[in-house]
Amino acid sequence: MAQISLTFPDGSARDFEAGITPAEVAESIARSLAKKAISATVNGAHHDLQWPIEADASIAINTMADDAAALELIRHDCAHIMARAVQSIWPDVKVTIGPVIDNGFYYDFDRAEPFTPEDLGEIEKKMKEIINKRDPVTTEIWERDRAVKHYQANNEPYKVELIESIPGDEPLRMYWHGHWQDLCRGPHLQHTGQVPADAFKLMSVAGAYWRGDSDRAMLQRIYGVAFKTREDLKAHLHMLEEAAKRDHRRLGREMSLFHMQEEAPGQIFWHPNGWRIYTTLQDYMRRKQHADGYVEVNTPQVVNRTLWEKSGHWANYQEHMFIVEVDEDHAREKTINALKPMNCPCHVQIYNDGLKSYRDLPLRMAEFGSCNRYEPSGALHGIMRVRGFTQDDAHIFCREDQIEAECAKFIEFLSSVYSDLGFDKFEIMFATRPEKRVGTEESWDKMEAALENAIKLTGHAYTLDPGEGAFYAPKLDFKLTDAIGRVWQCGTFQVDPNLPERLGATYVGEDGAKHRPFMLHRACLGSFERFIGILIENWAGKLPFWLAPRQVVVASIVSDADDYVHAVVDRLTARGVRAEADIRNEKINYKVREHSMGKVPVILACGMNEVADGTVSVRRLGEKQTSVVSLDSVADELAQDALPPDLKHKSH
């Protein structure tokens, strides 16, 4: 029998007979390891314990302590167990596919009757019965003809179609969970009892066309979530509850921030309250960028296709662009323009207007640029995913030897902004050279070294993302974590030697010759629309006082206090506080409830006692206690709270 060499994570190697399975390898190491083993990693690929190894390889035995492997197997097995449960209860249901997804799994079924919430409960109960049976999971390789005949005999037409669509003629892998069988690439756990019976939950049912084709059958997709432990499941369900409470679409209605309608898909109708958040955030970013050495520009929204052809966007991005055809006076054919999907080519046009010297670099050029991109209607999501948006976009034109310093400067800038906005935790993903790329290896070495050195200079941790850079240069992506642990990718920093080349950007160097500048694309918030949605959800609508659209409501307790209410509003407004009066003939408790629902941070109540004493009764959002404070002191305090962070730093 041929021998193969298997290399273990500690670097040691052992010889085995070819065809040995990872289960047998684990048994040869220790019986305790064999009992705990759930799968293997062979040459970097996830490997079932039952699959034979035929050639020299690296191997690591996975146990439930290996999160990535364990979660993939638990979720994949849950999908199969769910399908088995469904066909146990309703034998006529046809099964299709059931993959692993983020946090869970789904399976698509062809059933005449719609699944109900009660059905999901019954399926869960049956799944737990199957798990408790601890049925073995086994696998075999079948020839295609045998597999097709098997599914035809069992009246499973979807499986037959799947087999016929698989390219090539290699045999197929079949899996059994107990007596229930499915076509599957694997890997899987070794018996159903390895799935934690108290760590999964079926969540919802949705429609899904077979193979994503709207001309094919509409199937029913059951979604589930699954984790290693009951505690992990509870934490996830709690996060989902929190996310539902924080949904920016619901809060947008309650706080009267914005709305969207069919006549303008993917476009936002900003209400006064929402636009106040927008402009306050934009003013803050404008001051921060000015202080950091940026010049602000503004470029056209409608640009002729010739520029997009030169920049490469027409060939590579046209399907995402809104095309505008104009019948110019006396033109024999229509002029074709496009709404700009990004600002970078236009910024190069400003750079190119006039000769630039090495002394002019770095040139930091910022624009709150209104962009439009076609997003499929099914991908639109509130103000998080839209077609019309504004970026806090900027481009830095610099020499190669300035990349490192500019990158470090931006990381510090971004860190400051995120901290001011309540996000102290963010992660840097360092995307390096992809397999298909342009440029010399020497230039890639320099660009990657510049970014890596810049990160280290700032003292931030980072994670390598090998092969995920652009085809012309590496980049950094910045992911922030919100109040309930969700991760959002907003900021980016990307080196670009390509666009200056395509659009003819140059500068005169110290040697008197013309050189190409590097263009550094950078964004901190990304789109204002999406970032405001993130802010709303992160703060559950209770925005920091300086960002809140309605900062203070001064409410009368009795109508005799109305004049005093207006005087208090005038006093606060003069100090830069966004204050408004509520002198409606309603009880004070009604007013407090209404304005609390609208997430107003501070409510000042005024009755005759407050009029007589020159005080106000202060209630802050989320606090049950009220306190009576002099108008002078509350005006001083609120005026300080109303200052944006960058101005507050200056005042200290």
C-alpha positions as CSV (number, residue, x, y, z in Angstrom):
1,M,0.0,0.0,0.0
2,A,1.3,3.4,-0.9
3,Q,2.5,5.7,1.9
4,I,1.7,9.4,2.4
5,S,3.2,11.9,4.8
6,L,0.9,14.1,6.9
7,T,2.3,17.3,8.5
8,F,0.6,18.5,11.7
9,P,0.2,22.1,13.0
10,D,3.3,21.7,15.3
11,G,5.5,21.0,12.2
12,S,5.9,17.3,12.9
13,A,5.1,14.7,10.2
14,R,4.1,11.1,10.2
15,D,3.6,8.5,7.5
16,F,0.3,6.7,6.9
17,E,-1.2,4.5,4.3
18,A,-2.8,6.4,1.4
19,G,-6.6,6.5,1.8
20,I,-6.5,7.0,5.6
21,T,-9.4,9.1,6.9
22,P,-9.0,12.0,9.4
23,A,-11.0,10.0,11.9
24,E,-8.4,7.3,11.7
25,V,-5.6,9.9,12.0
26,A,-7.3,11.3,15.2
27,E,-7.6,7.8,16.6
28,S,-3.9,7.2,16.0
29,I,-3.0,10.3,18.0
30,A,-5.3,9.7,21.0
31,R,-8.7,8.1,21.7
32,S,-9.8,11.3,23.5
33,L,-9.0,13.4,20.4
34,A,-11.0,10.9,18.2
35,K,-14.0,11.4,20.5
36,K,-13.8,15.2,20.3
37,A,-13.0,15.4,16.6
38,I,-15.7,16.9,14.3
39,S,-13.7,17.5,11.1
40,A,-10.3,18.2,9.8
41,T,-8.5,21.0,7.9
42,V,-6.5,19.3,5.0
43,N,-4.3,21.6,2.9
44,G,-6.3,24.5,4.2
45,A,-9.7,23.1,3.1
46,H,-12.4,21.9,5.4
47,H,-12.5,18.1,5.3
48,D,-15.0,15.5,6.6
49,L,-13.6,13.0,9.0
50,Q,-14.9,10.2,6.7
51,W,-13.1,11.4,3.5
52,P,-9.9,9.5,2.6
53,I,-6.6,11.4,2.1
54,E,-4.7,10.0,-0.9
55,A,-1.6,12.2,-1.0
56,D,0.9,14.1,1.1
57,A,-0.9,16.9,3.0
58,S,-0.9,19.2,6.0
59,I,-3.6,18.3,8.5
60,A,-5.2,19.7,11.6
61,I,-8.0,17.9,13.5
62,N,-10.9,20.2,14.5
63,T,-13.0,20.0,17.6
64,M,-15.9,22.1,18.9
65,A,-13.3,24.5,20.3
66,D,-12.5,25.5,16.7
67,D,-15.3,28.1,16.2
68,A,-15.2,28.5,12.4
69,A,-15.3,24.8,11.7
70,A,-17.8,24.0,14.4
71,L,-20.3,26.7,13.4
72,E,-20.1,25.7,9.7
73,L,-20.9,22.1,10.6
74,I,-23.6,22.8,13.1
75,R,-25.4,25.1,10.7
76,H,-25.0,22.8,7.7
77,D,-26.3,19.8,9.7
78,C,-29.2,21.9,11.0
79,A,-30.2,22.6,7.4
80,H,-30.3,18.8,6.7
81,I,-32.0,18.0,9.9
82,M,-34.6,20.6,9.2
83,A,-35.3,19.2,5.8
84,R,-35.5,15.7,7.3
85,A,-38.0,17.0,9.9
86,V,-40.1,18.7,7.3
87,Q,-40.4,15.5,5.2
88,S,-41.1,13.5,8.3
89,I,-44.1,15.6,9.0
90,W,-45.2,16.3,5.4
91,P,-43.8,13.5,3.2
92,D,-45.1,15.1,0.0
93,V,-42.9,18.2,0.4
94,K,-40.1,18.4,-2.2
95,V,-36.6,19.5,-1.1
96,T,-34.2,21.7,-3.1
97,I,-31.1,23.3,-1.5
98,G,-30.0,24.2,2.1
99,P,-26.8,26.2,2.5
100,V,-25.0,27.8,5.5
101,I,-25.4,31.6,5.7
102,D,-24.2,34.2,8.2
103,N,-25.4,33.1,11.7
104,G,-27.4,30.2,10.4
105,F,-28.9,28.3,7.5
106,Y,-31.9,28.0,5.3
107,Y,-33.6,25.4,3.2
108,D,-36.0,25.9,0.2
109,F,-39.1,23.7,0.0
110,D,-41.8,23.1,-2.6
111,R,-45.0,22.8,-0.6
112,A,-48.6,23.6,-1.7
113,E,-49.6,25.0,1.6
114,P,-47.7,28.0,3.2
115,F,-45.8,27.3,6.3
116,T,-47.2,29.0,9.4
117,P,-45.5,30.1,12.7
118,E,-47.2,27.0,14.3
119,D,-45.5,24.8,11.7
120,L,-42.1,26.2,12.6
121,G,-42.7,25.2,16.2
122,E,-43.6,21.7,15.1
123,I,-40.5,21.5,12.8
124,E,-38.3,22.6,15.7
125,K,-39.8,19.9,18.0
126,K,-39.1,17.3,15.3
127,M,-35.6,18.5,14.8
128,K,-34.8,18.1,18.5
129,E,-36.2,14.5,18.4
130,I,-33.8,13.8,15.5
131,I,-30.9,15.3,17.3
132,N,-31.6,13.3,20.4
133,K,-31.6,10.1,18.3
134,R,-27.9,10.6,17.7
135,D,-28.3,9.0,14.3
136,P,-25.1,8.4,12.4
137,V,-24.1,10.7,9.5
138,T,-22.6,8.7,6.6
139,T,-21.4,9.5,3.1
140,E,-20.9,7.6,-0.1
141,I,-19.7,8.5,-3.7
142,W,-22.3,7.6,-6.4
143,E,-22.2,7.7,-10.1
144,R,-24.5,10.3,-11.7
145,D,-26.8,7.8,-13.3
146,R,-27.4,6.1,-10.0
147,A,-28.1,9.4,-8.3
148,V,-30.5,10.5,-11.0
149,K,-32.4,7.2,-10.9
150,H,-32.6,7.4,-7.1
151,Y,-34.1,10.9,-7.1
152,Q,-36.5,10.1,-10.0
153,A,-37.7,7.1,-8.1
154,N,-38.3,9.2,-5.0
155,N,-40.1,12.0,-7.0
156,E,-37.4,14.6,-6.2
157,P,-37.3,16.6,-9.5
158,Y,-35.3,19.5,-8.1
159,K,-32.4,17.1,-7.1
160,V,-32.5,15.6,-10.6
161,E,-32.2,19.1,-12.1
162,L,-29.3,20.0,-9.8
163,I,-27.4,17.0,-10.8
164,E,-27.9,17.7,-14.5
165,S,-26.7,21.3,-14.0
166,I,-23.4,20.3,-12.3
167,P,-20.6,20.6,-15.0
168,G,-18.3,17.7,-15.7
169,D,-19.0,14.0,-15.2
170,E,-17.3,13.3,-11.9
171,P,-19.2,11.1,-9.3
172,L,-21.4,12.8,-6.7
173,R,-21.2,12.8,-2.9
174,M,-24.3,11.6,-1.0
175,Y,-25.0,12.1,2.7
176,W,-27.3,10.3,5.1
177,H,-28.5,11.8,8.4
178,G,-30.0,8.5,9.7
179,H,-32.3,7.2,7.0
180,W,-32.7,10.6,5.4
181,Q,-30.5,11.2,2.4
182,D,-29.4,14.4,0.5
183,L,-27.0,15.3,-2.3
184,C,-24.3,17.4,-0.7
185,R,-20.6,18.3,-0.9
186,G,-20.2,18.2,2.8
187,P,-18.5,18.2,5.2
188,H,-20.8,17.2,8.1
189,L,-20.7,16.1,11.7
190,Q,-20.5,12.4,12.6
191,H,-23.9,12.0,14.2
192,T,-27.0,14.2,14.7
193,G,-26.4,14.3,18.4
194,Q,-23.4,16.6,17.9
195,V,-25.7,19.4,17.0
196,P,-26.6,21.4,20.2
197,A,-30.3,20.9,20.6
198,D,-30.8,24.1,22.6
199,A,-28.7,26.4,20.4
200,F,-30.8,26.8,17.2
201,K,-34.1,28.5,16.3
202,L,-36.2,28.7,13.2
203,M,-36.8,32.4,12.5
204,S,-39.0,33.0,9.5
205,V,-40.4,31.9,6.1
206,A,-39.9,33.8,2.9
207,G,-40.6,33.2,-0.8
208,A,-37.7,32.3,-3.1
209,Y,-37.8,31.5,-6.8
210,W,-36.2,28.2,-7.8
211,R,-32.6,29.0,-8.8
212,G,-33.4,32.8,-8.5
213,D,-35.4,32.8,-11.7
214,S,-38.7,34.6,-11.5
215,D,-40.1,32.4,-14.3
216,R,-39.6,29.3,-12.2
217,A,-41.5,27.9,-9.3
218,M,-41.9,30.0,-6.1
219,L,-40.6,28.0,-3.2
220,Q,-40.8,28.5,0.5
221,R,-37.5,29.3,2.3
222,I,-37.3,28.6,6.0
223,Y,-34.5,30.5,7.8
224,G,-32.9,29.4,11.0
225,V,-30.0,30.5,13.3
226,A,-27.7,28.2,15.0
227,F,-24.8,28.5,17.5
228,K,-22.5,26.4,19.7
229,T,-24.3,27.2,22.9
230,R,-27.6,28.2,24.3
231,E,-26.0,31.4,25.7
232,D,-24.8,32.3,22.2
233,L,-28.3,31.8,20.8
234,K,-29.8,34.0,23.5
235,A,-27.2,36.7,22.9
236,H,-28.0,36.7,19.2
237,L,-31.8,36.8,19.7
238,H,-31.3,39.7,22.1
239,M,-29.2,41.5,19.5
240,L,-32.0,41.0,17.0
241,E,-34.6,42.4,19.4
242,E,-32.3,45.4,20.0
243,A,-31.8,45.8,16.3
244,A,-35.6,45.8,15.8
245,K,-36.0,48.5,18.4
246,R,-33.2,50.5,16.8
247,D,-34.4,50.1,13.2
248,H,-33.7,53.5,11.6
249,R,-36.8,53.2,9.4
250,R,-39.1,53.0,12.4
251,L,-37.2,55.6,14.4
252,G,-37.2,57.8,11.2
253,R,-41.0,57.8,11.3
254,E,-41.3,58.3,15.0
255,M,-38.8,61.2,15.0
256,S,-40.1,62.6,11.7
257,L,-36.6,62.5,10.1
258,F,-37.3,61.4,6.6
259,H,-39.5,59.3,4.4
260,M,-39.2,57.5,1.0
261,Q,-41.9,56.8,-1.6
262,E,-42.4,54.9,-4.8
263,E,-42.1,57.9,-7.1
264,A,-38.4,58.2,-6.2
265,P,-37.0,54.8,-5.4
266,G,-33.8,54.8,-3.5
267,Q,-34.0,58.6,-2.9
268,I,-34.7,60.3,0.4
269,F,-37.2,63.0,1.4
270,W,-35.5,64.7,4.3
271,H,-37.8,66.3,6.8
272,P,-36.7,69.4,8.8
273,N,-35.6,67.2,11.8
274,G,-33.6,64.8,9.7
275,W,-32.0,67.5,7.6
276,R,-30.9,69.2,10.8
277,I,-28.9,66.1,11.7
278,Y,-27.5,66.0,8.2
279,T,-26.3,69.6,8.1
280,T,-25.0,69.5,11.6
281,L,-22.9,66.4,10.8
282,Q,-21.8,68.0,7.5
283,D,-20.8,71.2,9.2
284,Y,-18.8,69.2,11.7
285,M,-17.0,67.3,9.0
286,R,-16.3,70.5,7.0
287,R,-14.6,72.1,10.1
288,K,-12.6,68.9,10.8
289,Q,-11.4,68.6,7.2
290,H,-10.5,72.3,7.0
291,A,-8.5,72.0,10.2
292,D,-6.7,69.0,8.8
293,G,-5.5,70.8,5.7
294,Y,-8.2,70.0,3.1
295,V,-9.5,72.4,0.5
296,E,-13.2,72.0,-0.4
297,V,-14.4,71.8,-4.0
298,N,-17.6,71.1,-5.8
299,T,-17.9,69.3,-9.2
300,P,-20.7,68.7,-11.7
301,Q,-23.3,66.0,-11.2
302,V,-23.9,65.4,-14.9
303,V,-20.7,64.6,-16.9
304,N,-20.2,63.6,-20.5
305,R,-19.4,59.9,-21.2
306,T,-16.0,60.8,-22.7
307,L,-14.6,61.5,-19.2
308,W,-16.1,58.2,-17.9
309,E,-14.5,56.4,-20.9
310,K,-11.1,57.9,-20.1
311,S,-11.4,57.0,-16.4
312,G,-12.4,53.4,-17.2
313,H,-15.8,53.7,-15.4
314,W,-17.8,53.4,-18.7
315,A,-16.3,50.0,-19.5
316,N,-16.3,48.6,-15.9
317,Y,-19.1,50.4,-14.0
318,Q,-21.7,51.4,-16.6
319,E,-24.4,49.1,-15.3
320,H,-24.4,51.1,-12.0
321,M,-24.6,54.5,-13.7
322,F,-27.7,56.5,-14.6
323,I,-27.4,57.6,-18.2
324,V,-28.7,61.0,-19.3
325,E,-29.3,61.6,-23.0
326,V,-29.6,65.3,-24.1
327,D,-30.7,66.4,-27.6
328,E,-28.3,69.4,-27.8
329,D,-29.3,72.3,-30.2
330,H,-28.5,71.5,-33.8
331,A,-27.0,68.2,-32.8
332,R,-27.2,65.3,-35.3
333,E,-27.2,62.8,-32.4
334,K,-28.0,62.9,-28.7
335,T,-25.2,63.8,-26.3
336,I,-24.7,61.0,-23.8
337,N,-23.9,61.9,-20.2
338,A,-24.1,60.1,-16.9
339,L,-24.9,61.2,-13.3
340,K,-21.6,60.8,-11.5
341,P,-21.4,57.7,-9.3
342,M,-18.3,58.9,-7.7
343,N,-16.2,62.1,-7.5
344,C,-12.7,61.0,-8.3
345,P,-12.5,61.7,-12.1
346,C,-13.8,65.2,-11.6
347,H,-11.3,65.9,-8.9
348,V,-8.5,65.0,-11.3
349,Q,-10.0,67.6,-13.6
350,I,-9.5,70.3,-11.0
351,Y,-6.0,69.1,-10.2
352,N,-5.2,69.2,-13.9
353,D,-6.3,72.8,-14.3
354,G,-2.9,74.6,-14.0
355,L,0.6,73.4,-13.6
356,K,1.4,71.7,-10.3
357,S,4.8,71.6,-8.6
358,Y,6.2,69.1,-6.1
359,R,5.9,72.0,-3.7
360,D,2.1,71.9,-4.1
361,L,2.0,68.4,-2.8
362,P,0.3,66.9,-0.9
363,L,-2.9,68.5,-2.2
364,R,-5.9,67.3,-0.1
365,M,-9.1,67.9,-2.0
366,A,-12.5,67.2,-0.4
367,E,-16.0,67.3,-1.7
368,F,-19.4,66.6,-0.2
369,G,-20.3,65.2,-3.6
370,S,-23.8,64.2,-4.5
371,C,-23.6,60.8,-6.3
372,N,-26.1,58.5,-7.9
373,R,-25.7,54.7,-8.5
374,Y,-28.2,52.2,-9.7
375,E,-29.0,49.7,-7.0
376,P,-31.5,46.9,-7.8
377,S,-34.8,47.6,-6.0
378,G,-34.5,44.5,-4.0
379,A,-31.2,45.7,-2.5
380,L,-32.5,49.1,-1.3
381,H,-32.8,49.3,2.5
382,G,-34.1,52.5,4.1
383,I,-31.4,55.2,4.0
384,M,-28.7,52.5,4.5
385,R,-28.7,51.4,0.8
386,V,-30.0,54.1,-1.6
387,R,-29.5,55.3,-5.1
388,G,-28.8,59.0,-4.4
389,F,-26.3,59.8,-1.7
390,T,-23.6,62.2,-0.6
391,Q,-20.0,61.1,0.2
392,D,-17.6,62.8,2.6
393,D,-15.2,62.1,-0.2
394,A,-11.6,63.3,-0.5
395,H,-8.6,62.7,-2.7
396,I,-5.0,63.4,-1.8
397,F,-2.6,64.0,-4.6
398,C,1.0,63.3,-3.4
399,R,4.4,61.9,-4.2
400,E,5.2,58.3,-3.6
401,D,7.4,59.2,-0.6
402,Q,4.4,61.0,1.0
403,I,2.0,58.1,1.0
404,E,3.1,56.8,4.4
405,A,2.7,60.1,6.2
406,E,-0.6,60.9,4.6
407,C,-2.0,57.4,5.5
408,A,-0.9,57.9,9.1
409,K,-2.5,61.4,9.2
410,F,-5.8,60.0,7.8
411,I,-5.9,57.2,10.4
412,E,-5.5,59.7,13.2
413,F,-8.2,61.9,11.6
414,L,-10.6,59.0,11.2
415,S,-10.0,57.9,14.8
416,S,-10.8,61.4,16.1
417,V,-14.0,61.6,14.1
418,Y,-15.2,58.1,15.1
419,S,-14.5,58.9,18.7
420,D,-16.4,62.2,18.6
421,L,-19.4,60.3,17.1
422,G,-19.4,57.7,19.8
423,F,-17.4,54.9,18.2
424,D,-14.3,54.1,20.1
425,K,-13.8,50.7,18.6
426,F,-12.8,50.1,15.0
427,E,-10.9,47.6,13.1
428,I,-8.4,48.1,10.2
429,M,-8.5,45.6,7.3
430,F,-5.3,45.7,5.3
431,A,-6.1,44.4,1.8
432,T,-3.0,43.4,-0.1
433,R,-2.1,42.6,-3.8
434,P,-4.6,40.4,-5.7
435,E,-3.6,37.6,-8.0
436,K,-4.5,39.7,-11.1
437,R,-2.8,43.0,-10.8
438,V,-0.9,45.6,-12.8
439,G,2.4,47.3,-11.8
440,T,5.8,46.0,-10.8
441,E,6.4,43.9,-7.8
442,E,8.7,46.6,-6.6
443,S,6.0,49.2,-6.7
444,W,3.6,46.9,-4.8
445,D,6.3,46.3,-2.2
446,K,6.6,50.0,-1.7
447,M,2.9,50.8,-1.5
448,E,2.1,47.9,0.9
449,A,5.1,48.8,3.1
450,A,3.9,52.5,3.2
451,L,0.4,51.5,4.4
452,E,1.7,48.9,6.9
453,N,4.2,51.3,8.4
454,A,1.6,54.0,8.6
455,I,-0.7,51.7,10.7
456,K,2.1,50.7,13.0
457,L,3.1,54.4,13.4
458,T,-0.4,55.2,14.7
459,G,-0.3,52.2,17.1
460,H,-3.5,50.6,15.8
461,A,-4.0,46.9,15.4
462,Y,-4.9,45.6,12.0
463,T,-5.9,42.4,10.2
464,L,-4.4,41.3,6.9
465,D,-6.9,40.7,4.1
466,P,-4.6,38.9,1.5
467,G,-5.4,39.3,-2.1
468,E,-8.3,41.8,-1.6
469,G,-6.6,44.9,-2.8
470,A,-7.6,46.7,-6.0
471,F,-5.9,45.5,-9.2
472,Y,-3.7,48.5,-9.1
473,A,-2.9,49.1,-5.4
474,P,-3.5,48.0,-1.8
475,K,-6.1,49.6,0.5
476,L,-7.3,49.9,4.0
477,D,-10.9,49.4,5.1
478,F,-12.1,50.6,8.5
479,K,-14.9,48.7,10.3
480,L,-16.5,50.2,13.3
481,T,-18.5,48.3,16.0
482,D,-21.8,49.8,17.2
483,A,-23.6,49.6,20.6
484,I,-25.0,46.1,20.0
485,G,-21.9,44.6,18.5
486,R,-22.7,45.0,14.8
487,V,-19.8,45.8,12.5
488,W,-20.1,48.4,9.8
489,Q,-17.6,49.2,7.1
490,C,-17.5,52.9,6.5
491,G,-14.1,54.4,6.1
492,T,-11.6,53.5,3.4
493,F,-8.1,54.6,2.3
494,Q,-6.9,53.4,-1.2
495,V,-3.7,54.1,-3.1
496,D,-4.3,54.8,-6.8
497,P,-1.5,55.2,-9.3
498,N,-3.9,54.2,-12.1
499,L,-6.4,57.1,-12.4
500,P,-3.7,59.9,-12.6
501,E,-2.1,57.9,-15.4
502,R,-5.4,57.5,-17.3
503,L,-6.4,61.1,-16.9
504,G,-2.9,62.7,-17.5
505,A,-2.2,64.2,-14.1
506,T,1.4,65.4,-13.6
507,Y,3.5,67.5,-11.4
508,V,6.9,69.1,-12.0
509,G,9.5,67.5,-9.7
510,E,12.6,69.0,-8.2
511,D,14.5,67.8,-11.3
512,G,12.3,69.9,-13.5
513,A,10.8,66.9,-15.2
514,K,7.1,65.9,-15.1
515,H,6.1,63.0,-12.8
516,R,2.8,61.2,-12.1
517,P,1.3,61.9,-8.7
518,F,-0.3,59.2,-6.6
519,M,-4.0,59.7,-5.9
520,L,-5.2,58.6,-2.4
521,H,-8.9,57.9,-2.2
522,R,-10.2,58.3,1.3
523,A,-13.6,58.5,3.0
524,C,-14.3,58.6,6.7
525,L,-18.1,58.3,7.0
526,G,-18.7,56.9,3.5
527,S,-22.1,58.2,2.6
528,F,-23.9,60.6,4.9
529,E,-27.2,58.8,4.4
530,R,-25.9,55.4,5.5
531,F,-23.8,56.8,8.3
532,I,-26.8,58.7,9.7
533,G,-28.7,55.5,9.6
534,I,-25.9,53.8,11.5
535,L,-25.9,56.7,14.1
536,I,-29.7,56.4,14.6
537,E,-29.4,52.7,15.2
538,N,-26.3,52.9,17.3
539,W,-27.9,55.5,19.7
540,A,-31.4,54.0,19.4
541,G,-32.5,57.5,18.3
542,K,-31.1,59.1,21.4
543,L,-28.5,61.0,19.6
544,P,-25.7,62.9,21.4
545,F,-27.1,66.3,22.4
546,W,-25.1,68.3,19.9
547,L,-26.5,66.1,17.0
548,A,-30.1,65.8,18.2
549,P,-32.4,67.6,15.8
550,R,-34.7,68.8,18.6
551,Q,-32.5,69.4,21.6
552,V,-34.9,71.0,24.1
553,V,-38.6,71.4,24.4
554,V,-39.8,74.0,26.9
555,A,-43.3,72.9,27.9
556,S,-45.9,74.9,29.9
557,I,-47.7,73.3,32.8
558,V,-50.3,76.0,32.9
559,S,-51.2,78.6,30.3
560,D,-50.3,81.4,32.7
561,A,-46.6,80.3,32.2
562,D,-46.7,80.7,28.4
563,D,-44.9,84.0,28.3
564,Y,-42.1,82.6,30.5
565,V,-41.8,79.5,28.2
566,H,-41.2,81.8,25.2
567,A,-38.6,83.8,27.3
568,V,-36.8,80.5,28.2
569,V,-36.8,79.4,24.5
570,D,-35.4,82.8,23.4
571,R,-32.7,82.6,26.1
572,L,-31.6,79.1,25.0
573,T,-31.8,79.9,21.3
574,A,-29.5,82.9,21.9
575,R,-27.0,80.6,23.5
576,G,-27.0,78.3,20.4
577,V,-29.4,75.6,21.7
578,R,-32.1,74.3,19.4
579,A,-35.1,74.9,21.6
580,E,-38.8,75.1,20.9
581,A,-42.0,75.9,22.9
582,D,-44.9,73.6,23.6
583,I,-47.8,75.7,25.0
584,R,-50.6,73.4,23.9
585,N,-53.5,73.0,26.2
586,E,-52.5,69.5,27.1
587,K,-51.4,67.9,30.4
588,I,-47.7,68.0,31.1
589,N,-47.5,64.2,31.3
590,Y,-49.0,63.9,27.8
591,K,-46.4,66.4,26.5
592,V,-43.5,64.5,28.2
593,R,-44.6,61.2,26.8
594,E,-44.9,62.6,23.3
595,H,-41.6,64.4,23.2
596,S,-39.9,61.4,24.8
597,M,-41.2,59.2,22.0
598,G,-39.7,61.8,19.6
599,K,-36.3,61.3,21.4
600,V,-36.0,64.9,22.6
601,P,-33.0,64.9,24.9
602,V,-34.2,67.5,27.4
603,I,-37.7,68.7,28.4
604,L,-38.0,71.8,30.6
605,A,-41.4,72.1,32.3
606,C,-42.5,75.5,33.5
607,G,-45.4,76.2,35.9
608,M,-46.1,79.2,38.1
609,N,-43.5,78.1,40.7
610,E,-40.8,78.2,38.1
611,V,-42.0,81.6,36.8
612,A,-41.8,83.0,40.3
613,D,-38.4,81.5,41.1
614,G,-36.7,82.0,37.7
615,T,-36.2,78.2,37.4
616,V,-37.2,75.3,35.2
617,S,-38.0,71.6,36.0
618,V,-35.5,69.5,34.0
619,R,-36.3,66.0,32.7
620,R,-33.6,64.3,30.6
621,L,-34.5,61.5,28.2
622,G,-34.4,58.1,29.8
623,E,-34.4,59.4,33.4
624,K,-37.5,59.3,35.6
625,Q,-36.3,61.9,38.1
626,T,-36.8,65.6,37.5
627,S,-34.8,68.4,39.1
628,V,-35.6,72.1,39.5
629,V,-32.7,74.2,38.4
630,S,-32.1,77.9,37.9
631,L,-32.6,79.1,34.4
632,D,-29.1,80.7,34.4
633,S,-27.3,77.4,35.3
634,V,-29.4,75.2,32.9
635,A,-28.7,77.7,30.0
636,D,-25.0,77.5,30.7
637,E,-25.0,73.8,30.9
638,L,-27.1,73.2,27.7
639,A,-25.1,75.8,25.8
640,Q,-21.9,73.8,26.5
641,D,-23.7,70.5,25.7
642,A,-24.8,71.9,22.4
643,L,-21.3,72.6,21.2
644,P,-20.0,70.0,18.6
645,P,-17.0,68.1,19.9
646,D,-14.5,69.9,17.8
647,L,-15.7,73.3,19.1
648,K,-16.0,72.0,22.6
649,H,-12.3,71.0,22.5
650,K,-11.4,74.5,21.4
651,S,-13.4,76.1,24.2
652,H,-11.5,74.2,26.9
